[in-house]
Amino acid sequence: MLPEAEIKEIIVRQREIILNKKYGVERAVLKEVEPKIKLPHHYNDEDFYYLNFEDERLFNFPANEFNRLHEGLIELYGIKKTFFLDEIQNITNFEVFVRRLYEEGFKFFITGSSATLLSRELGTKLTGRHIDIIVRPFSFLEFLELKGIKINKEAIYKIETKVEIKKYFEEYLVRGGMPEYLIYGDPELLTIIYEDTIIKDIAVRYKVNNVVVLKQLYSHLIYNFANKFSYNSIKKFININSVNTIKKFISYLEDTYFAKTITKFDYSFKKQIINDKKFYVLDNGFIGILSKKITKDNGWLLENLVFNCLNKDYDVFYYSNENECDFIIVKNKEIKQAIQVCYELNEENKEREISGLKEAMKKLKIKDNSQEEEIRLDKKKIMVKPVWKWLLGE
């Protein structure tokens, strides 16, 4: 049991650290948070309690002693109604304390790097009492801000700025948007995140005994990212005889938000389930560090990047029939657009790339794809736009 004096020492030091932290790049996700801040009440900038449970002195802190932390906070800073709890997943049964005080009118902002644990525990123990917000890697706009490039409406039309933006896009395409990696440049940071995801968030939590096979499966999927696969085909490469086990292991990785599988578009949900899948990784930076693939073809990276942008706002499928189209995007059960991703569109590949779009648009009755360079096909309109410009949301 921690002495009262040490509890207060931890509280004071943690608050000092959080209040003196540099703001860095302002995240676009804050726009999602702002409308919810006033629920059920508002608070001033310093009118809150803060606790970080990544502090080794608070490891395995008993949930039934949360009141001691609360009492220390009240004695030091008076009565406040808002808690910020960081890395709360390190505390077993934390949701009991949160639920009790929530019912008494307190508000909680809970953050944690273990997406699986947080979403599952909050979902089951705080049903109807919480709103989930996913903080993703840097967008291209945020990446540019980190580099000191401010984007306004005129920027993309200025030759000097455009050249600089395109140069940084090539860097973003390969390095991705994981903030600490971009700041410090140490690949080990991404390796540690991946290893922690497999060991802490998956193997330990789901009691997976054969971690070697688990890693082999994930390595195979990362190596073949953006390619079609079936669960049965994976059995040829990985020593897992059960399709259900393969499905389960992949779902664990998806639950951590590290990766996402999509299926071929079909109006039949049953066919969607049995069709081949495609696998995409959360951030391109991981691909360069983890994949054993030796290639200079950035087309795959471009496809992975575009998928992650689309996946924020849409249900995403791929199209495959006589021809193929990379993405069909759906929102509220309505098909919005067909999108083909190509690193360079030229005379050699133009017909092939357009054929997939044309077929998908015709079969799925998509009217227009509105982007930049216009291509007319019968009554259909296909627009071509550089990905860097599309990412900036012109």
N, C-alpha and C positions, 0 to 999 in steps of 0.2 A: 504494500500500500504506500503510495507516494505521500510524503509529509505535506501539510498545507502550504508551508513556505516554498517548497519546490514547485507545487502546482501553480502558485502565483508567479514564481520566477519564470516558468514556462509561458504562462499567459502573457505577461508583460513583454518578454522578449519576442514572442511570435507577433504580437500586435505592432511592436516597433518595426520589425522586419517588413511586414505587409504594408504599413503606411509609408515606408521609405523606399519601396520598390519603384523602379522606373516603369513608366507605362508601356514603353515600346510601341509596337504597331497596334493601332486600334483595330480590333477584329470586327468584321462585318456581322458576325453572329450576335453582336450586342444589340443590333436592331430587332432581333427576335426576342431578346431578353427584356428590353425596355417596356413594351406594352404589358408585360407580366409583373413588373416590379411593384406596382401599386396594389397587387393582390396579396393579402387582404388589406395591406396598409403600406404607406410609403415610409422611407427613412432618409435621414440626412447622411452626408458623406462619411461621417465618423460615428454615426449612431448605430453601431452593430457590435456583435461579439464575433471574434475570429479564433478558430482552433485548427491547427494543422496536425493531423494524426500520422504524418510521415515522420514526425519527431520520434526518435528512438526511445525517448523517455516515456512516450505514451503508447508504445507498442503493447498490444494485448490489454489495454486499459479496460477494466470490467465495466460493461454497460450499466450495471446496477450501481455504479459509483459516479455516474454522470452528474448527479446532483452536486457532488463536491466540486466539479469543474464549474457548474453553474453558480454555485455560491461564491466561488472565488472571483468569477467575472462580475457578479453583482457588487461585491465588496470593493473591487478595484474601479469599476466604471459606472456603477449605478444600474438601474433597471432599463434594459433595452429589449426590444421585441423581435430583433432580427439576428439570426445566426448565419455565419459563413463557416461551413465545415469542409475542410480539404482532406482528400484521401481517407474518407470516412470508412471505406470498405475494410480498412485494417482493424476495425473494431467489430467484434462479433455481437450480433443483436442490437446494433446501433439504432435500427429502425424503431425499436420499442420506445426509446427515449424521444426520438423525433416525433413519433405519432402522438405520444402523450402531450408534449408541449404544443404541437400543432393544434390539438383539440382545445388548448387553453388560449389560442389566439396568436401564437408565435409563428414567424415565417422563417423558412430555412432555404439557403442556397447551398446545395451539396455538390461537390465536385470530386471526381476520382478518375484515375487512369484505368481502372479495371472496369471496362464497360459491361462485361458479362455479369459481374457481381452486382453492380449498381442497378442495372436495368431489371435484373431478375428479382432482387430483393425488394426494390422499391415497388415493382409491379405487383408483387404478391402481398407485401405487408402494408403498403400505403395506397391501396387501390382507390382511385378517385381523388387522391390528395396530392398528386404530384404532376408536374409537367416536365417532360424530358427535352433537353436541348443538346444536340450533338455538336461538339467543337471539332471541326475537321482541320487538316493541314492548311497552310496558307493557300489562298487563291492566288492567281497570277497578279491581280491588283495589289494584294497584300505583299506579295513577293517584291513587286516593284517599289512599294513604299519602304520595305526593308532596305532596298538598294538606294533609297533617297530620291526615287523618281516619282514626282507628283503628276497624276494624270487628270487632265481637264478635257473639255470638249474639243479644244483646238489641237491638243498634243498629237493625236494620230495623223494629223494633216501636215505637221511640220516635218520636213525631211530629216533634220538632225535628231529630233525626238523619236521619229519612226525607226530610224536606223538603230538607235540605242535600245528601243523597246524590243525590236526583233532579235538583237544580240542577246538580251536578257531572257527572251523566250526560249532560245536554244538551251540556255543554262537551266532554266526552270523545267524544261521538258525532261532533262536527264536527272537533275538533282532533286526535283520534287519540292514539296512545301513543308517539310517537318522543321519547325522553327529552330530548335536547338542545333540540329545538324547544319542548317544554313548559317547560323551564327558562328559556330565553332569549327565546322568543317571536318569533324572527326567521324568517320564511318562507323566506328565502334558504337556510337550512340544509337544508330539504327539497328545494329546487330543485337544490342542489349534489349531494346524495345521488343524486337521479334522473339528473342529467347524468353523474356519475361512473359510475353503473351502465351507462348507454348507451355512453359512450365507452370507459372503461377495461375494464369487465367483459365488454362485448359486441363493440363495433365493433373495438377493437384486437385482442382475443383471437381473434375469429373472422374477422378480416380483411374486415369489411364495408365496402365502398367507398362505397356510397351511404347515408351516415348520415342525409341529409334524408328519404329514403323510410322508413328505419327509424323515425325520430322521428314521421313522419306516421302510420305504422301504430300505434305505441304510443299516440299522442295520440287516435286514433280509438277504440281499445279503452278507454282511460281515460274518454273522454267518454261512451261507451255501456256503462260497467261495469254488471254485474248484468242486462244485457239479452242475449237470445239472438242468436247470430250464426252464420253458416256461413263457411267459408273462401272459398267462391265469392262470397258477398255482399260480402266485404271488397274484392274486386277492382273493384267498382263505384266505390269511394271512394278507393282507394289505387292508385298507378301501379305495381302489381306484377302481372304477368300469370301468374306461376306459383303454383299452390296450394301446392306443396311448399316454395317459398321463404317463403310466409306462415307455414306450419306451423313451419318452421325458425326464423324470426325470433321467433315467439311462444314457442317452446321455449327460446330463449336467455334471454328475460325471465323465464320460469318457473324456469330453473336458478339465477337470482340470488335467488330467493324473493321478488322484488318483486311478483309477481302469480301467479295460479293460474286455470286454466280447468277447468271441470267439464262433464260431459256429461249428457244425459238418461238416466235409469235405464232399463236394459233387461237382461234375463237373458242376452241374446246380446251377447257382447263385440264381435262384428263390427258390430252395430247401434249400440253405444255409440260406436264409432270414427266412423261416418258421420253420427250425429245432430248437430244443432246444439249449440253450446257456449255457456257463459256465462263471463264474465271478471270476476274479482274482484281488487281491489288489496290489497296487504299491510296497508296502514294508511289509515284514513279521512283523516288529515291530508294525505296526498298528493293526494287527490281534490280537496279545496278549493283547493289551490295549483296543481295541474296541469290540472284539467278546465276547459274553456271553457263548460261547461253552466251556464246561469243558471236556477236553480230553488230554490224554498224547500221542496221536497218532501224531507223527511228520511227518507222510507220507504226510498229506495234506499240511503242511508247506513246505515240500520239493518240492512238485508239484508246489506250488505257486512261490517258489524261481526259479525253473528251467524255468517256464513260463516267468518270468520277464527278465531272461537272453536271452531267445530265442526271445522275443518280440522286442528287440533292433534292430535285424538284419533281422527278417523274418516275413512273414505273418503266423500266427499260427492257426491251427484248431485242433479239436479232431476227433478221428475215432470211429465209433460205428456201429456195424452190429451184427453178431452172437457173436463176442467178442469185446472188447474195447481196444483202444490204446490211451494213454494220449495226445500225440501231433503228428501232421503231420506238418512239416515245409516247407514252399514254398517261393521261391525267384524268382522274375522275371517270375512268372507264371509257374515255374518248381518245381515239388516236389523234395525236397532234401533229406528228411530223415523221418523216423518214430521213435519216442522216447517214451519209457515207463519209468515211474519214480516209484521207489520202495525204501522204506526206508531200507528194508533188504530183500535180495533175498535168499530164503532157499528152501529146498525140498518140503515144504508144499505149497508154493505159486508159485514156479518156473513154473510149467506147465501153470497156469492161466495167469501169466504175459507174458510168451513167446507166448501163443496162440494169444493174442491180437496183438502183434508185427508181428507174422507170417502171420496172416490173412491180416493185413494192408499192409504188404510188398507184399503179393501175389496179392491182389486186385488192388493196386496202382502201381504195377510193380516197386517196389523199390529194387535195387540190393543188396546193402550192408549197414549195420549200423556199422561203424568202430569206436570201442572204445577200450576196454582192454581185458577182459577174452573172449575168442572166443567160440561161440556156433554155430555148423553147423547144418542146417536143410535143407535137400535136397540140392538145389543149392544156398540157402540163407545163409548169414553169419550175426549173431547177436553178437555184442560185448558188454560186460558189463564193466562199469567203475565207480569208486566212484565219487559222485558228487563233492566233494571238489577238486579232481584232475582235473575234467572236467572244473570247474570254473576257475582254474588257467591257463587253455589253454595250456596244455602241448604240 
